[in-house]
Amino acid sequence: MLEPVIGDDGRPTGQYVPKTTVTVLDGDKRVEKNLPAAEAVKAFLGLPENKNLVDTKFQPGGGATGGRAGATNQNWHDLSPVERLNQARGV
């Protein structure tokens, strides 16, 4: 939902902030809060059951051992299409 931004004079500024409802921990109980989108994502990922969505211990591919996906020193997005293909082939 979009929520209007209210200025210091108490009137709408004509700008809007995207907000979403997300469940967050408040002490030991869960409550729903209406937060700006970036804060809602952070709150969602802060829940214990969602930790694995960002940092997983699983490895790519069947039978993969050690390391993490893209364990090279070079960022995948910095590679040319030919370099990406060669890296994917293991060349």
Phi, psi and omega in degrees: 000154176256132180245131181292144175275130180259129181282177180298335180275002178086003180254152177299142181270349185092357176258157182228149178244126176288130179229156177217154179270130182220149176276131179230161177272129175238092187073243179252005178242159181259134178227155177263134179232150176262106187239157171302151188308312183297319178291325179295318178296315180299317179294318179299315181286344178281346178290139184306322183286352181252003181302324183290350180285338182255314183234107183251154177265354181287150180252153181286150172076160178284127177076012180295143179230138174064163175068183178234167178302134179064045186285013178282167179280351185255137179291135183305322183288342179276348182278149174285164179303322179293317179295322177298314180299314180297320179294319178296325178282345182083022181271000000 
